[in-house]
Amino acid sequence: MDANKDSLGKLARLYGIQTAYYDVNHRRQTADPDALLAILHALGAPVRVLPDTATAIQEKQQATWQQMLEPVQVAWDGGITAVPLRLPASLAQSPIHASLRLEHGETRRYDWRNPLIMDAAEIAGDKYITAQLLLQEVLPPGYHRLTIEAGQGQAESLIISAPMKAYDTQAAEQKWGVFLPLYALHTGRSIGSGDYVDLATLAVWAGQRGAGVVATLPLLPIFAETGADPSPYNPISRQLWNEAYLNIETIPELSACPPAQEILSSSSFQKEATKLEQSKLVDYPRVAALKKPILKQLCRHFFTHDTVRREEFERFIAANPVIADYARFRAAGEQFGLTWRNWPQRLSSGTIKGEDCNPSHVRYHEYTQWLAHQQMQCAAERARRSNISLYLDLPQGVHPDGYDVWRERDIFLPGVTAGAPPDTVFTRGQDWAFSPLHPDKLREHRYAYTIACLHHHLKYAGILRIDHMMGFHRLFCIPHGMPARRGVYLHYRAEELYAILTLESCRHNSIIVGEDLGTVPPYVRPAMKKHGLNRMYVLHYELASRPEKGPPPVSRDLVASLNTHDMPPFASAWDGSEIEMRRKLGLLDSVGAATEQQRLRIIKKALGDYLRRKGWLTDAAEDTATVLKACLSFLSASDARLVLVNLEDLWGETQPQNVPAVSGQDYPSWRRKTRYSFEEFCRLPEVNSILKMINDIRSGKDTTKGIR
């Protein structure tokens, strides 16, 4: 049995699985054998039970040595001196031919007679060598294709020529910005939730107050019609925008479409819209049901009239084939059910023909996606005119029933979800319910999906936040049916992912922020610094990790905030009411709640002492509003590149937007609207006074308070 376990560990390491790790409390955790077997099977290893591992090791080793060329390689700052090669020993003296096709079309050719032999091995009686092909090239930035021919074999590799560091403005200016989820934002003309026009309105308002950034949660499509999983971090696709955020009144077809105008002005529509606006929660199915009849009428009108916009639409669809494919997927879902695994076999396997679904439904989804792209573009342009950068969020995964997994299933792991092990904030660990990407399949597909997702976001993101930055290095994978704590870490080719990110960041002039909260391996933050990524400084996390010491210093390469969307707002964190909420939700027992209350007392004393010592608190007052201002002053006066302010904190909100590890039946995560409408909170004295204070400190106008 011990030999089998040793073989299991060796096989796991061959597939990039970490067999042990240290948790947030620096305790060694050993991977569960059943979890290892399940993850190995999902990766394609021929194992079901422990005795299968010995044969699987040999097969994996053979497959590795039979791979002539690594599918992906990196040329940092364009420099590439050698290409590693694996060959049968019989080809050691054979001529080798290569062609390097650059992204812009130029082709360079090479020939070798005697490659530099580096190593040799024998696997199951077959002999192999590793060699190096010397190139000594400096390549332009981009994605280049290297093809090698040796004997009767041929292999191709993607060469990513990338800058070592991501884009950086090098500006001395220290910016600040505001954060709100778009679904939570609502104005006097919103229909049940925020929309793209509301996003632009918020950006203009923030710019008028001196902000330089507006941040929000992912704006990707979800299954709004069902409302079953409204999480923006579990989208249908990471390559499209959310049609649910369409603003009806600004769609050009409305002015020439009487049927749509009639619905919009009808008493039944207005009555339902009023009810939705008065609700404290976003009702995604009802919002979708209210908007869809109007959008259908606009779509019908659009396709029955030849206009200049029709020509523009056709060009857009031709240039973006993913839109038509997505539209067929959504139309099939309306006909056969949202879970594509239950569709007829040919459709579920990825082939949808014209006769398989209603053509009008396909046109509807093409049209609404086109509108979403236009309105998102318009929002970004209005933000830029107000000197505002949109701070967008790229989630780590996608919904297992969504379009991306259906279309790209080969690069996703079946029977596995991603998550995080227990830490100081989420003591039971987290299961995020999305399918992890397959490390080897990603490479075989030359990271086309990763590149497409980045292209989509960086069109409009002046700043892009990468959710769970640790996922570039390793991802905590949980087999279906197991609790989160039994997950294991799966490793990815971090160098290749960083190369794609830095290349795309520089091409789009977009700053990159990596979310590095929770359990962070010691090599992640140095890698982020090496490649010019900005880290996150979240006061809630910093205090929780060192309760008796107060906050650590804030350096320049940080985006600083009090909290995140996954944490309690400042008011409930400070008064301790969030501890009672967690107890009621079953996240803490009575003993755990008492421990947290004691920890909070220690944190409050340490923070208060620190703020008074630095001059941000001038007396013994520790009421929530006073401490909030002191904390924001401390962050604003820091060296942080960017300070983000959750607008809800400014009026003392106590309910979080999301409570991880809690079902939607127990808490309405991703549905809660802001307590005040946009028009109302714009007039709140506490909002405007705090934003003015932040702007004065960040811009250097107020240098009298505190110690920088």
C-alpha distance (Angstrom), angle and dihedral (degrees) to the residues before:
residue distance angle dihedral
M1 . . .
D2 3.83 . .
A3 3.81 89.5 .
N4 3.80 89.5 52.9
K5 3.80 90.7 50.0
D6 3.81 90.6 49.5
S7 3.79 89.1 50.9
L8 3.80 90.1 48.5
G9 3.79 90.6 53.6
K10 3.81 92.2 48.1
L11 3.81 92.4 48.5
A12 3.80 91.1 47.7
R13 3.81 90.9 53.3
L14 3.81 91.2 48.8
Y15 3.82 87.8 57.3
G16 3.81 93.2 46.9
I17 3.80 96.7 -103.3
Q18 3.79 117.9 145.1
T19 3.81 109.9 -133.3
A20 3.81 95.8 -163.5
Y21 3.79 137.4 15.9
Y22 3.80 141.2 175.5
D23 3.79 116.0 -111.0
V24 3.79 128.0 -139.9
N25 3.83 89.2 -82.5
H26 3.83 90.9 52.7
R27 3.80 93.0 -109.5
R28 3.78 118.3 142.5
Q29 3.81 113.5 -114.6
T30 3.81 119.6 -165.0
A31 3.79 119.2 -148.7
D32 3.80 117.7 -106.7
P33 3.87 109.7 -111.3
D34 3.81 91.9 -138.0
A35 3.79 90.1 51.8
L36 3.81 90.8 49.2
L37 3.81 91.4 51.9
A38 3.81 91.6 48.5
I39 3.81 93.8 49.7
L40 3.80 92.1 45.0
H41 3.80 90.7 52.4
A42 3.83 90.2 49.7
L43 3.82 89.0 51.9
G44 3.80 89.8 55.7
A45 3.79 100.4 -100.5
P46 3.85 111.4 148.5
V47 3.81 94.0 -119.9
R48 3.77 134.1 120.4
V49 3.82 101.6 150.6
L50 3.82 134.9 21.3
P51 3.84 97.3 -95.2
D52 3.84 89.2 61.1
T53 3.80 92.4 67.5
A54 3.83 100.4 81.8
T55 3.81 93.5 57.8
A56 3.80 90.8 41.9
I57 3.81 91.1 55.4
Q58 3.80 91.6 55.6
E59 3.81 92.0 47.7
K60 3.79 91.8 49.8
Q61 3.80 92.5 49.1
Q62 3.79 91.7 48.7
A63 3.80 91.7 49.1
T64 3.80 90.5 51.3
W65 3.80 94.8 50.6
Q66 3.79 92.2 44.6
Q67 3.82 89.9 58.0
M68 3.81 102.4 95.4
L69 3.79 96.8 -166.7
E70 3.79 134.2 21.7
P71 3.84 106.6 -109.5
V72 3.82 92.2 -131.3
Q73 3.80 133.5 28.4
V74 3.80 133.9 174.7
A75 3.80 129.2 -131.6
W76 3.80 105.1 -167.8
D77 3.79 111.7 -147.1
G78 3.80 86.2 -5.8
G79 3.78 95.9 -66.2
I80 3.79 117.7 135.0
T81 3.80 121.0 163.1
A82 3.80 104.2 166.6
V83 3.79 141.9 13.2
P84 3.83 118.3 -146.5
L85 3.81 115.5 -132.3
R86 3.83 135.3 -172.8
L87 3.78 118.7 -152.3
P88 3.79 140.6 166.8
A89 3.79 106.8 -96.0
S90 3.81 88.9 -117.1
L91 3.84 89.2 69.5
A92 3.81 95.5 52.4
Q93 3.82 92.2 110.5
S94 3.81 97.9 32.2
P95 3.82 120.9 114.8
I96 3.80 114.8 -100.8
H97 3.79 123.4 -151.8
A98 3.79 126.7 -164.9
S99 3.78 139.7 -179.9
L100 3.78 125.2 -163.9
R101 3.79 113.6 -158.3
L102 3.79 110.7 -163.7
E103 3.77 121.0 -143.9
H104 3.81 92.8 -108.8
G105 3.82 92.0 53.0
E106 3.80 106.7 -95.7
T107 3.82 114.9 132.4
R108 3.81 125.2 -151.6
R109 3.83 121.8 -166.7
Y110 3.80 131.5 -153.3
D111 3.80 138.3 -177.2
W112 3.80 130.1 -164.3
R113 3.79 130.1 -171.3
N114 3.79 101.0 178.9
P115 3.81 113.7 24.7
L116 3.79 116.9 -162.8
I117 3.83 105.9 -96.5
M118 3.80 112.4 -142.6
D119 3.80 107.2 171.5
A120 3.80 145.2 -7.2
A121 3.79 135.9 -147.8
E122 3.78 141.5 177.1
I123 3.81 120.0 -142.2
A124 3.82 120.5 -178.1
G125 3.79 90.5 -22.6
D126 3.81 95.8 -48.3
K127 3.81 118.5 115.8
Y128 3.80 123.4 -142.2
I129 3.79 138.8 177.1
T130 3.78 134.4 -156.8
A131 3.78 117.1 -140.6
Q132 3.78 139.0 176.2
L133 3.78 124.6 -129.8
L134 3.80 109.1 -152.4
L135 3.81 113.9 -137.7
Q136 3.82 108.6 159.6
E137 3.82 91.5 -165.4
V138 3.79 133.7 152.0
L139 3.79 108.1 -149.8
P140 3.78 129.7 -161.8
P141 3.83 115.7 -113.9
G142 3.78 111.8 -81.5
Y143 3.79 147.4 70.3
H144 3.79 112.2 -55.8
R145 3.82 131.4 -177.5
L146 3.80 122.2 -132.6
T147 3.83 116.9 -167.1
I148 3.82 120.4 -168.2
E149 3.81 127.0 -166.0
A150 3.82 120.8 -166.9
G151 3.80 122.2 164.1
Q152 3.80 106.4 -40.4
G153 3.81 92.6 -26.9
Q154 3.77 130.7 97.8
A155 3.80 131.7 -174.7
E156 3.78 136.7 176.0
S157 3.80 131.3 -149.5
L158 3.79 133.5 -170.2
I159 3.80 111.1 -128.5
I160 3.80 110.5 -156.0
S161 3.80 108.0 -157.7
A162 3.78 102.9 -165.2
P163 3.81 140.4 162.9
M164 3.77 112.7 -106.3
K165 3.81 91.5 -124.7
A166 3.78 134.3 44.4
Y167 3.79 121.8 -117.1
D168 3.80 116.2 -65.1
T169 3.79 125.4 179.7
Q170 3.82 90.6 -150.1
A171 3.79 85.4 -146.5
A172 3.79 117.6 155.1
E173 3.79 89.5 -144.6
Q174 3.79 114.2 109.8
K175 3.77 109.4 -148.4
W176 3.75 134.7 -156.4
G177 3.77 131.1 -161.3
V178 3.77 146.3 178.1
F179 3.78 129.9 -112.8
L180 3.81 131.6 -150.2
P181 3.80 132.6 147.8
L182 3.81 107.3 -113.5
Y183 3.81 93.4 -132.9
A184 3.84 88.9 56.6
L185 3.80 95.0 50.0
H186 3.81 113.6 89.5
T187 3.78 134.1 174.9
G188 3.78 134.3 -169.5
R189 3.81 90.8 -86.8
S190 3.82 100.0 39.1
I191 3.78 118.4 124.2
G192 3.79 104.6 -136.9
S193 3.82 96.8 -47.5
G194 3.77 142.7 16.6
D195 3.80 121.4 -68.0
Y196 3.81 140.0 -167.0
V197 3.79 92.8 -83.4
D198 3.82 89.2 52.5
L199 3.80 88.5 53.0
A200 3.80 89.8 54.6
T201 3.82 90.9 45.9
L202 3.81 90.6 53.3
A203 3.80 90.3 48.7
V204 3.82 93.0 52.4
W205 3.81 91.5 48.0
A206 3.81 93.0 47.7
G207 3.80 91.1 48.3
Q208 3.79 90.6 53.7
R209 3.81 88.2 57.9
G210 3.78 94.2 51.9
A211 3.79 99.6 -97.3
G212 3.78 119.1 142.8
V213 3.80 100.1 -165.2
V214 3.80 140.2 45.5
A215 3.80 114.3 -164.2
T216 3.77 128.4 -166.6
L217 3.80 140.9 161.4
P218 3.83 123.2 -88.0
L219 3.83 113.3 -55.2
L220 3.81 96.0 -154.5
P221 3.82 128.2 129.0
I222 3.80 120.1 -84.8
F223 3.81 133.3 -179.5
A224 3.80 91.0 -88.6
E225 3.81 93.6 163.5
T226 3.80 92.2 67.9
G227 3.79 99.9 32.1
A228 3.80 87.4 -154.1
D229 3.80 95.2 127.0
P230 3.81 112.2 15.5
S231 3.81 94.3 168.0
P232 3.82 111.2 135.5
Y233 3.81 85.7 -150.7
N234 3.80 92.0 63.2
P235 3.82 101.0 52.6
I236 3.80 129.4 166.5
S237 3.80 89.0 -120.8
R238 3.80 139.9 0.9
Q239 3.82 90.9 -150.7
L240 3.83 100.9 64.7
W241 3.80 141.4 52.4
N242 3.79 126.9 -110.3
E243 3.82 112.5 -94.5
A244 3.81 89.2 -162.7
Y245 3.83 88.6 73.4
L246 3.81 93.8 60.6
N247 3.77 115.6 131.4
I248 3.82 106.7 -137.7
E249 3.80 99.0 -160.9
T250 3.82 95.7 59.8
I251 3.81 96.9 50.6
P252 3.85 104.9 115.4
E253 3.82 94.6 -138.9
L254 3.82 91.3 62.8
S255 3.82 94.3 77.5
A256 3.84 91.2 58.1
C257 3.81 99.6 38.5
P258 3.85 113.3 83.4
P259 3.86 94.7 -178.6
A260 3.80 90.7 57.6
Q261 3.80 91.4 44.5
E262 3.79 89.7 51.4
I263 3.81 92.5 53.8
L264 3.79 92.0 46.0
S265 3.81 93.5 51.8
S266 3.81 96.1 40.9
S267 3.79 119.1 116.8
S268 3.82 91.7 -125.5
F269 3.81 91.6 55.4
Q270 3.79 93.5 45.7
K271 3.80 91.8 47.2
E272 3.80 93.1 51.5
A273 3.81 91.9 44.0
T274 3.81 89.8 53.2
K275 3.80 91.5 50.8
L276 3.78 91.7 49.7
E277 3.78 92.2 48.4
Q278 3.81 92.3 49.0
S279 3.80 91.8 51.5
K280 3.79 116.0 99.7
L281 3.80 90.4 -141.7
V282 3.79 132.9 56.5
D283 3.80 109.1 -112.8
Y284 3.79 99.1 -157.6
P285 3.84 98.1 -172.1
R286 3.81 93.1 48.8
V287 3.81 92.3 46.4
A288 3.81 90.1 50.3
A289 3.80 91.9 46.3
L290 3.80 91.2 51.0
K291 3.80 95.9 48.9
K292 3.79 98.8 39.5
P293 3.84 99.9 72.8
I294 3.80 90.2 54.1
L295 3.79 92.5 45.9
K296 3.80 89.8 49.4
Q297 3.78 91.0 53.8
L298 3.79 91.4 47.7
C299 3.80 90.2 48.4
R300 3.81 92.1 49.6
H301 3.80 90.6 49.4
F302 3.80 91.4 47.3
F303 3.80 94.6 54.0
T304 3.80 94.7 45.4
H305 3.80 95.1 54.5
D306 3.79 126.9 64.8
T307 3.77 107.2 -138.1
V308 3.79 139.5 150.6
R309 3.80 86.6 -99.3
R310 3.80 89.8 59.9
E311 3.78 89.2 58.2
E312 3.78 89.8 48.1
F313 3.81 90.1 49.8
E314 3.81 93.0 50.9
R315 3.79 91.1 50.8
F316 3.80 90.1 49.8
I317 3.82 93.8 51.1
A318 3.81 91.7 45.9
A319 3.80 90.7 51.3
N320 3.82 93.3 45.5
P321 3.82 109.4 43.6
V322 3.79 90.7 170.9
I323 3.84 87.6 72.3
A324 3.82 94.6 60.8
D325 3.79 91.1 43.8
Y326 3.80 91.0 50.2
A327 3.81 90.5 47.9
R328 3.81 91.0 55.0
F329 3.80 89.6 48.4
R330 3.82 92.4 52.2
A331 3.80 92.3 44.8
A332 3.81 90.3 51.4
G333 3.79 89.1 49.5
E334 3.80 90.7 55.5
Q335 3.79 89.8 52.7
F336 3.81 102.7 38.7
G337 3.81 104.0 23.1
L338 3.79 133.7 -86.2
T339 3.82 95.6 -87.8
W340 3.81 102.9 81.4
R341 3.79 92.4 -165.0
N342 3.82 87.2 71.8
W343 3.82 94.6 52.6
P344 3.81 123.4 104.4
Q345 3.80 108.9 -70.0
R346 3.82 98.7 -105.8
L347 3.80 92.7 49.9
S348 3.79 95.0 44.3
S349 3.80 89.8 50.0
G350 3.81 90.0 60.4
T351 3.82 107.1 -91.7
I352 3.81 118.1 113.5
K353 3.79 117.3 171.0
G354 3.78 127.8 -162.2
E355 3.79 93.8 -101.1
D356 3.82 93.1 51.4
C357 3.80 96.5 78.5
N358 3.78 141.8 19.1
P359 3.84 109.7 -75.0
S360 3.80 91.5 -146.7
H361 3.81 89.6 57.4
V362 3.79 90.2 51.9
R363 3.80 91.2 50.5
Y364 3.80 90.1 48.3
H365 3.81 92.8 56.8
E366 3.80 92.5 44.1
Y367 3.79 90.0 50.9
T368 3.81 96.3 46.8
Q369 3.82 91.7 46.9
W370 3.78 89.6 51.4
L371 3.80 89.7 50.8
A372 3.82 91.0 48.2
H373 3.81 90.8 52.7
Q374 3.80 90.9 48.7
Q375 3.79 94.4 48.3
M376 3.79 92.3 45.8
Q377 3.79 89.5 51.2
C378 3.79 90.6 49.2
A379 3.82 91.7 49.8
A380 3.82 90.8 51.0
E381 3.81 91.9 48.9
R382 3.81 92.8 49.7
A383 3.80 89.0 48.9
R384 3.81 91.6 51.4
R385 3.80 91.4 50.3
S386 3.82 86.9 56.1
N387 3.81 91.0 50.0
I388 3.79 90.1 -108.8
S389 3.79 124.6 139.8
L390 3.78 115.6 -151.1
Y391 3.80 110.4 -126.9
L392 3.79 103.5 -151.4
D393 3.78 128.9 -173.9
L394 3.82 126.4 -133.0
P395 3.81 109.0 -158.3
Q396 3.77 121.1 -141.2
G397 3.80 96.0 -123.5
V398 3.79 150.0 9.2
H399 3.80 136.3 -123.7
P400 3.83 111.7 -80.4
D401 3.83 89.3 -132.3
G402 3.79 92.3 47.6
Y403 3.77 135.1 107.7
D404 3.81 98.0 -99.6
V405 3.81 94.4 55.5
W406 3.82 91.1 44.4
R407 3.79 93.6 50.7
E408 3.82 98.9 34.3
R409 3.82 99.3 32.3
D410 3.80 92.5 138.4
I411 3.81 91.0 69.7
F412 3.83 96.5 47.3
L413 3.81 126.1 81.1
P414 3.82 113.9 -118.9
G415 3.80 120.6 -139.3
V416 3.80 93.4 17.1
T417 3.79 136.1 97.6
A418 3.79 130.2 -164.4
G419 3.78 126.1 -123.4
A420 3.78 144.1 128.3
P421 3.80 135.1 -87.8
P422 3.81 121.1 -113.1
D423 3.81 115.5 -69.4
T424 3.80 138.5 168.8
V425 3.81 93.6 -76.7
F426 3.84 102.1 33.2
T427 3.77 101.4 37.8
R428 3.81 96.2 179.6
G429 3.77 95.5 48.0
Q430 3.79 124.2 -117.1
D431 3.79 134.7 -92.3
W432 3.80 108.3 -160.9
A433 3.81 93.7 -170.3
F434 3.81 96.9 -134.7
S435 3.79 128.1 117.1
P436 3.83 116.1 -105.8
L437 3.78 121.0 -129.0
H438 3.82 119.3 -105.6
P439 3.84 107.5 -115.1
D440 3.80 97.1 -149.9
K441 3.81 95.7 40.9
L442 3.80 90.1 51.0
R443 3.79 88.8 57.3
E444 3.80 93.2 45.0
H445 3.82 88.2 54.7
R446 3.82 89.6 48.7
Y447 3.81 91.7 -119.1
A448 3.81 91.1 -74.9
Y449 3.80 91.5 149.8
T450 3.81 94.0 49.0
I451 3.80 91.2 49.3
A452 3.82 91.9 48.5
C453 3.82 91.8 52.0
L454 3.80 91.6 50.6
H455 3.81 92.5 46.7
H456 3.79 89.9 52.8
H457 3.81 94.6 54.1
L458 3.78 100.4 35.6
K459 3.80 92.6 59.0
Y460 3.80 87.2 79.2
A461 3.81 107.7 11.1
G462 3.78 114.5 102.5
I463 3.79 83.0 -179.8
L464 3.80 124.0 22.9
R465 3.78 122.5 -162.6
I466 3.81 114.3 -152.0
D467 3.78 107.8 -147.0
H468 3.82 114.3 -131.1
M469 3.80 97.9 1.6
M470 3.79 89.6 -165.4
G471 3.80 86.7 73.1
F472 3.81 88.7 77.2
H473 3.79 85.8 68.0
R474 3.79 106.0 26.2
L475 3.77 139.3 -13.9
F476 3.78 128.3 -149.1
C477 3.81 105.6 -122.4
I478 3.79 123.4 -162.7
P479 3.83 121.7 -164.7
H480 3.79 114.0 -131.6
G481 3.80 111.5 -89.5
M482 3.80 96.0 25.2
P483 3.82 126.6 105.1
A484 3.79 117.4 -109.6
R485 3.81 93.6 -106.8
R486 3.84 90.3 65.8
G487 3.78 94.5 59.3
V488 3.81 124.1 117.5
Y489 3.80 133.1 -144.2
L490 3.81 120.1 -105.7
H491 3.81 117.3 -163.5
Y492 3.82 127.9 -136.3
R493 3.81 132.7 -164.4
A494 3.78 96.4 -91.7
E495 3.81 95.7 -178.8
E496 3.80 91.8 58.2
L497 3.80 93.2 46.9
Y498 3.81 92.1 48.9
A499 3.81 89.7 49.4
I500 3.80 92.0 54.9
L501 3.80 90.8 46.0
T502 3.81 96.3 49.3
L503 3.81 92.0 45.0
E504 3.81 93.6 50.8
S505 3.80 92.6 41.5
C506 3.81 91.3 55.9
R507 3.79 93.1 43.1
H508 3.81 91.2 54.3
N509 3.85 97.7 34.7
S510 3.81 89.6 -124.4
I511 3.80 126.6 148.6
I512 3.81 115.3 -131.4
V513 3.80 125.5 -140.1
G514 3.80 120.1 -169.9
E515 3.80 119.1 -152.0
D516 3.80 101.4 -133.3
L517 3.81 102.4 170.2
G518 3.79 126.7 131.6
T519 3.79 124.0 18.5
V520 3.80 104.3 7.5
P521 3.83 120.4 -178.5
P522 3.82 112.8 -132.1
Y523 3.81 93.5 -112.3
V524 3.82 97.1 56.3
R525 3.79 102.0 74.6
P526 3.82 94.9 45.2
A527 3.82 87.9 51.6
M528 3.81 90.4 50.5
K529 3.79 90.6 51.0
K530 3.80 92.0 46.3
H531 3.80 90.3 55.6
G532 3.80 97.5 42.0
L533 3.80 99.2 -108.5
N534 3.79 121.0 150.9
R535 3.79 118.7 -124.8
M536 3.81 128.8 -143.8
Y537 3.78 125.4 -110.0
V538 3.80 109.9 -164.8
L539 3.80 113.3 179.8
H540 3.82 92.7 -151.9
Y541 3.81 90.8 57.5
E542 3.81 95.3 40.7
L543 3.79 92.4 53.5
A544 3.81 93.2 44.7
S545 3.81 91.1 53.6
R546 3.84 94.1 50.1
P547 3.82 106.9 21.8
E548 3.82 97.7 169.4
K549 3.80 98.1 45.2
G550 3.78 106.1 55.2
P551 3.81 122.9 -133.9
P552 3.81 121.6 -27.5
P553 3.83 120.6 -128.2
V554 3.80 119.4 -75.4
S555 3.81 114.7 -126.7
R556 3.81 129.0 -158.3
D557 3.80 98.0 -102.9
L558 3.80 91.6 64.9
V559 3.78 138.5 97.3
A560 3.79 103.7 -145.9
S561 3.80 128.2 -155.3
L562 3.78 140.3 150.1
N563 3.80 95.0 -118.9
T564 3.80 144.8 -24.8
H565 3.79 135.6 -117.5
D566 3.83 88.8 -90.9
M567 3.80 93.3 57.6
P568 3.79 136.1 70.8
P569 3.81 116.0 -90.7
F570 3.79 115.8 -100.4
A571 3.81 95.5 -100.4
S572 3.81 95.7 55.6
A573 3.80 92.1 41.4
W574 3.81 91.1 52.8
D575 3.80 98.3 44.9
G576 3.81 93.9 40.5
S577 3.80 96.2 -122.7
E578 3.82 90.4 125.7
I579 3.82 88.5 64.5
E580 3.79 90.8 59.5
M581 3.79 89.8 46.3
R582 3.81 90.5 53.7
R583 3.79 89.7 48.7
K584 3.81 91.7 52.8
L585 3.80 90.2 48.3
G586 3.79 91.2 53.8
L587 3.80 95.1 -111.8
L588 3.81 91.0 116.7
D589 3.79 133.1 29.1
S590 3.81 121.9 -144.0
V591 3.81 92.3 -90.2
G592 3.79 91.7 48.9
A593 3.81 90.9 47.7
A594 3.81 91.2 52.4
T595 3.81 90.0 49.3
E596 3.81 90.6 50.7
Q597 3.80 91.7 49.5
Q598 3.80 90.0 52.9
R599 3.81 90.4 47.8
L600 3.82 89.4 50.4
R601 3.81 91.3 54.0
I602 3.80 89.7 52.9
I603 3.83 91.7 47.3
K604 3.80 93.2 48.6
K605 3.78 93.0 50.7
A606 3.80 93.4 46.9
L607 3.80 92.8 46.2
G608 3.79 93.6 45.3
D609 3.79 91.9 49.5
Y610 3.81 90.6 48.9
L611 3.81 94.6 48.6
R612 3.81 91.8 48.4
R613 3.79 91.9 46.7
K614 3.82 90.1 52.7
G615 3.78 93.6 44.8
W616 3.82 100.2 -110.9
L617 3.81 92.7 112.1
T618 3.77 111.5 45.4
D619 3.81 100.7 -174.7
A620 3.78 142.0 13.2
A621 3.80 93.6 -76.7
E622 3.80 111.7 127.1
D623 3.79 102.5 167.6
T624 3.79 113.7 141.7
A625 3.82 97.6 -107.0
T626 3.81 93.7 49.5
V627 3.80 94.5 47.4
L628 3.82 90.9 45.3
K629 3.80 90.6 56.9
A630 3.79 91.2 45.6
C631 3.82 92.2 51.3
L632 3.79 92.6 47.7
S633 3.80 90.1 47.3
F634 3.81 89.8 51.9
L635 3.81 91.8 51.3
S636 3.80 93.2 42.7
A637 3.79 92.6 53.0
S638 3.80 92.0 48.9
D639 3.80 127.4 98.6
A640 3.81 91.8 -107.3
R641 3.79 114.7 139.2
L642 3.80 89.6 -135.1
V643 3.80 135.9 12.1
L644 3.80 114.6 -156.8
V645 3.79 119.9 -158.5
N646 3.79 121.4 -158.3
L647 3.80 100.7 -139.8
E648 3.79 91.6 -149.2
D649 3.81 90.1 64.4
L650 3.79 90.1 62.0
W651 3.80 93.6 68.3
G652 3.79 96.1 38.0
E653 3.80 102.1 -101.9
T654 3.80 111.9 -176.0
Q655 3.82 102.7 -174.5
P656 3.84 118.0 84.6
Q657 3.78 123.4 -132.9
N658 3.79 90.7 -130.8
V659 3.79 136.8 16.8
P660 3.82 107.7 -162.6
A661 3.81 118.9 -138.1
V662 3.84 91.9 22.7
S663 3.79 123.6 109.4
G664 3.78 122.8 -120.7
Q665 3.79 89.6 -112.1
D666 3.80 91.3 61.6
Y667 3.80 97.8 42.0
P668 3.83 131.3 10.3
S669 3.80 97.2 -123.3
W670 3.82 116.2 -179.0
R671 3.82 91.6 12.4
R672 3.79 107.8 77.6
K673 3.80 116.0 111.4
T674 3.78 123.5 -147.7
R675 3.81 112.2 -86.5
Y676 3.78 89.9 -121.8
S677 3.78 130.6 42.3
F678 3.78 118.8 -117.5
E679 3.82 90.8 -101.4
E680 3.80 90.5 51.5
F681 3.80 100.9 46.6
C682 3.81 91.2 45.2
R683 3.80 87.0 65.8
L684 3.81 98.0 44.5
P685 3.84 109.0 117.0
E686 3.80 92.6 -146.1
V687 3.80 91.2 54.4
N688 3.78 95.5 49.2
S689 3.80 95.9 41.6
I690 3.81 93.8 51.2
L691 3.80 93.0 45.8
K692 3.81 89.5 50.2
M693 3.80 89.6 49.8
I694 3.81 91.2 51.3
N695 3.79 92.5 46.9
D696 3.81 92.1 48.9
I697 3.79 92.1 51.1
R698 3.81 95.6 43.6
S699 3.79 93.3 46.6
G700 3.80 92.6 47.1
K701 3.80 95.5 -113.9
D702 3.80 92.5 118.8
T703 3.80 111.6 50.4
T704 3.79 97.6 145.1
K705 3.79 99.3 85.4
G706 3.74 127.8 74.3
I707 3.77 131.3 -20.5
R708 3.80 119.3 -72.0
